[in-house]
């Protein structure tokens, strides 16, 4: 079980999905920032728990690779 979880966390497929998700989130934040303001983009995207979660999993994956 642990070995399978580690192989998923350190896979290049997960890294590709994280890159894509991160790029979509950054683009969404940029569009929100241009339409509304920086504070709104910060609240909805850049300081959101899910965005920080993406960066945390990204960091774990990067260290594992």
C-alpha positions in Angstrom: 0.0 0.0 0.0 2.8 2.4 1.0 4.9 1.5 -2.0 1.9 2.1 -4.4 1.3 5.5 -2.8 4.9 6.5 -3.1 5.0 5.4 -6.8 1.9 7.5 -7.5 3.3 10.6 -5.6 6.7 10.4 -7.4 5.4 9.6 -10.9 6.1 11.8 -13.9 2.4 11.4 -14.9 1.4 13.2 -11.7 3.9 15.9 -12.4 2.4 16.4 -15.8 -1.1 16.7 -14.4 0.2 19.1 -11.7 1.8 21.3 -14.3 -1.4 21.4 -16.3 -3.5 22.1 -13.2 -1.1 24.8 -11.9 -1.1 26.5 -15.3 -4.9 26.5 -15.5 -5.1 27.9 -11.9 -2.6 30.6 -12.7 -4.4 31.6 -15.9 -7.7 31.7 -13.9 -6.1 33.9 -11.3 -4.7 36.2 -14.1 -8.1 36.6 -15.7 -9.8 37.3 -12.3 -7.1 39.8 -11.5 -7.5 41.6 -14.8 -11.3 41.7 -14.6 -11.6 42.6 -10.9 -8.5 43.4 -8.9 -5.5 41.8 -7.2 -7.2 41.3 -3.8 -10.0 39.3 -5.4 -7.5 37.0 -7.3 -5.5 36.6 -4.1 -8.6 35.5 -2.1 -10.1 33.2 -4.8 -6.9 31.7 -6.2 -3.5 32.5 -4.9 -4.1 32.2 -1.2 -6.7 29.4 -1.5 -6.2 26.1 0.3 -6.5 24.1 -2.9 -3.8 26.2 -4.7 -1.4 25.8 -1.8 -2.2 22.1 -1.8 -1.2 21.9 -5.5 2.1 23.5 -4.7 2.7 21.2 -1.7 2.0 18.0 -3.8 4.2 19.6 -6.6 7.0 20.1 -4.1 6.7 16.5 -2.8 6.7 15.2 -6.3 9.6 17.3 -7.4 11.7 16.2 -4.4 10.8 12.5 -5.1 11.8 12.8 -8.8 
